[in-house]
Amino acid sequence: MKNSPAKLSKDSSKERYRRARLGAAAIEFACVLPFLVLFLMGSVEVGRGVMVKHVLEEAARAGCRVAVFESSTAADVNSIVGTAMDAANLSGSNYTVTIDPPNPQGLEAFQPVTVSIEMNFADVSWIPTTFLKGKSVGGVCVMPAEGDGVSDPTKKAPTGKKNKKDDKDDKDDKDDKDDKDGKDDKDKKGKKDDKDGKDDKDDKDKKDDKKGKK
């Protein structure tokens, strides 16, 4: 028969099984969804934190490059750090710049200079903070000073022109020394030639005397 009771019973059981599987899948998805959302939010939050940390390290490195220069000031360091923060669209955030030593003027040569930047992560987070709530993010850079050891800040630090002049003087002194060495070598060579000529003359005179005696 076309619509036998056995066939109807088989079709109805398949339909009930399909509906049961759909209900089970919905329950499984509902159980997994909170963990999936937390994972995605955590990934976005941690990724944003790593990005901001990289920006702060680059800004600290830019400020440290200025701090190690001769005659640089804390205002110069803050200015270049502000420029770097503006480029990263973080100028509206509250951040703290720390310079060690506080006044970079008159640094000794190769003296370590540290520039650090720190800010609250909640000020730059893209989503309501969950994992990094109350945490701070920062960047640090340490470089050796490039000064010539000016201990008195009131004294004018040497400039590049003076250094070039010193290099020129050193070069002139080296050339003078080379000329003097060449002159000494020439004098020694002349004396040696005179001595050789005198010895040849004495040998010739002795030979002539010997020949005359014969």
C-alpha positions as CSV (number, residue, x, y, z in Angstrom):
1,M,0.0,0.0,0.0
2,K,1.1,3.5,-0.7
3,N,0.6,5.0,2.8
4,S,1.0,1.9,5.0
5,P,1.1,2.3,8.8
6,A,4.7,0.9,8.8
7,K,6.0,3.5,6.4
8,L,4.2,6.3,8.3
9,S,5.7,5.2,11.6
10,K,9.2,5.1,10.0
11,D,8.9,8.6,8.6
12,S,7.6,10.0,11.9
13,S,10.5,8.5,13.8
14,K,13.0,10.1,11.4
15,E,11.3,13.5,11.9
16,R,11.4,13.1,15.7
17,Y,15.1,12.2,15.5
18,R,15.9,15.2,13.3
19,R,14.1,17.6,15.7
20,A,15.9,16.1,18.7
21,R,19.2,16.6,17.0
22,L,18.4,20.3,16.3
23,G,17.4,20.8,19.9
24,A,20.6,19.2,21.1
25,A,22.7,21.4,18.8
26,A,21.0,24.5,20.0
27,I,21.7,23.5,23.6
28,E,25.3,22.7,22.9
29,F,25.8,26.1,21.1
30,A,24.2,27.9,24.0
31,C,26.7,26.2,26.4
32,V,29.7,27.0,24.2
33,L,28.7,30.6,23.2
34,P,29.7,32.4,26.5
35,F,33.2,30.8,26.4
36,L,33.6,31.7,22.7
37,V,32.6,35.4,23.4
38,L,35.0,35.6,26.3
39,F,37.8,34.2,24.1
40,L,37.1,36.7,21.4
41,M,36.9,39.6,23.8
42,G,40.1,38.5,25.5
43,S,41.9,38.2,22.2
44,V,40.9,41.7,21.2
45,E,41.8,43.2,24.6
46,V,45.3,41.5,24.8
47,G,46.0,42.4,21.1
48,R,45.1,46.0,21.9
49,G,47.4,46.0,24.9
50,V,50.3,44.6,22.9
51,M,49.8,47.3,20.2
52,V,49.7,50.1,22.8
53,K,52.8,48.8,24.5
54,H,54.7,48.8,21.2
55,V,53.6,52.4,20.5
56,L,54.8,53.5,24.0
57,E,58.1,51.7,23.5
58,E,58.6,53.6,20.2
59,A,57.7,56.9,21.8
60,A,60.1,56.2,24.7
61,R,62.8,55.4,22.2
62,A,62.2,58.7,20.3
63,G,62.3,60.6,23.6
64,C,65.5,58.8,24.7
65,R,67.2,59.7,21.4
66,V,66.6,63.4,22.2
67,A,67.5,63.1,25.9
68,V,71.1,61.7,25.1
69,F,71.9,64.8,22.9
70,E,74.1,67.6,24.2
71,S,72.1,70.6,25.6
72,S,68.8,68.8,25.4
73,T,66.1,69.6,28.0
74,A,63.1,67.7,29.5
75,A,60.8,69.9,27.4
76,D,62.5,68.7,24.3
77,V,61.9,65.1,25.4
78,N,58.2,65.7,26.2
79,S,57.7,67.4,22.9
80,I,59.0,64.5,20.8
81,V,57.1,62.0,22.9
82,G,53.9,64.1,22.4
83,T,54.5,64.0,18.6
84,A,54.9,60.2,18.7
85,M,51.7,59.9,20.7
86,D,49.8,62.1,18.3
87,A,50.9,60.0,15.3
88,A,49.5,56.9,17.1
89,N,46.2,58.7,18.0
90,L,46.9,58.4,21.7
91,S,47.4,62.1,22.4
92,G,44.1,62.3,24.2
93,S,45.1,59.6,26.7
94,N,46.5,60.3,30.1
95,Y,50.2,59.2,30.2
96,T,53.2,59.9,32.3
97,V,56.7,60.5,31.0
98,T,59.6,59.8,33.4
99,I,63.2,60.9,32.5
100,D,66.2,59.7,34.5
101,P,68.1,61.8,35.2
102,P,65.3,64.4,35.2
103,N,67.5,67.1,33.6
104,P,69.5,65.6,30.8
105,Q,71.8,68.7,30.4
106,G,75.5,68.3,31.1
107,L,75.6,64.5,31.1
108,E,78.8,62.6,31.2
109,A,79.8,60.6,28.2
110,F,78.1,57.1,28.1
111,Q,76.0,57.9,31.2
112,P,72.8,55.8,31.0
113,V,69.6,57.8,30.2
114,T,66.2,56.3,30.8
115,V,62.9,57.4,29.4
116,S,59.7,55.6,30.4
117,I,56.1,56.1,29.5
118,E,53.2,54.6,31.5
119,M,49.4,54.9,31.1
120,N,46.2,53.2,32.4
121,F,45.0,50.5,29.9
122,A,41.4,51.5,30.6
123,D,42.0,54.8,28.8
124,V,42.9,53.1,25.5
125,S,40.9,49.8,25.6
126,W,38.5,49.2,22.7
127,I,36.0,47.3,24.8
128,P,35.0,47.4,28.4
129,T,38.0,46.0,30.2
130,T,37.6,42.6,31.7
131,F,40.9,40.8,31.8
132,L,43.1,43.8,32.1
133,K,40.9,45.9,34.3
134,G,43.0,48.2,36.5
135,K,46.2,47.3,34.7
136,S,48.7,49.8,33.3
137,V,50.8,49.5,30.1
138,G,54.1,51.2,29.5
139,G,57.3,51.4,27.5
140,V,60.9,51.9,28.6
141,C,64.1,52.8,26.7
142,V,67.7,53.1,27.9
143,M,70.5,54.7,25.9
144,P,74.1,56.0,26.6
145,A,74.6,59.7,26.7
146,E,76.5,61.3,23.8
147,G,77.9,64.3,25.8
148,D,81.6,65.2,26.2
149,G,81.5,65.3,30.0
150,V,80.3,68.9,30.7
151,S,79.8,68.8,34.4
152,D,78.7,72.4,34.8
153,P,75.2,73.0,33.2
154,T,75.9,76.7,32.9
155,K,78.7,76.0,30.5
156,K,78.0,75.7,26.8
157,A,78.2,72.2,25.7
158,P,80.5,71.5,22.7
159,T,78.8,71.4,19.3
160,G,79.5,69.4,16.2
161,K,81.5,72.3,14.7
162,K,84.0,72.1,17.5
163,N,84.3,68.4,17.2
164,K,85.0,68.8,13.5
165,K,87.6,71.4,14.3
166,D,89.3,69.1,16.7
167,D,89.3,66.3,14.1
168,K,90.9,68.8,11.6
169,D,93.5,69.8,14.1
170,D,94.3,66.1,14.8
171,K,94.6,65.5,11.1
172,D,97.0,68.5,10.7
173,D,99.1,67.3,13.6
174,K,99.3,63.9,12.0
175,D,100.4,65.4,8.7
176,D,103.0,67.5,10.5
177,K,104.3,64.4,12.2
178,D,104.4,62.5,8.9
179,D,106.4,65.4,7.3
180,K,108.8,65.5,10.2
181,D,109.3,61.7,10.0
182,G,109.9,62.0,6.2
183,K,112.4,64.8,6.8
184,D,114.2,62.7,9.4
185,D,114.4,59.8,7.1
186,K,115.7,62.0,4.4
187,D,118.4,63.5,6.7
188,K,119.4,60.0,7.8
189,K,119.6,58.8,4.2
190,G,121.8,61.9,3.3
191,K,124.1,61.2,6.2
192,K,124.4,57.6,5.2
193,D,125.2,58.6,1.6
194,D,127.9,61.1,2.8
195,K,129.4,58.4,4.9
196,D,129.4,55.9,2.0
197,G,131.0,58.6,-0.2
198,K,133.7,59.3,2.4
199,D,134.5,55.6,2.8
200,D,134.8,55.2,-1.0
201,K,137.1,58.2,-1.1
202,D,139.3,56.8,1.7
203,D,139.5,53.5,-0.1
204,K,140.5,55.2,-3.3
205,D,143.2,57.2,-1.6
206,K,144.6,54.1,0.1
207,K,144.6,52.4,-3.2
208,D,146.5,55.3,-4.9
209,D,149.0,55.4,-2.1
210,K,149.7,51.7,-2.4
211,K,150.1,52.0,-6.2
212,G,152.6,55.0,-5.8
213,K,154.7,53.0,-3.4
214,K,155.0,50.2,-6.0
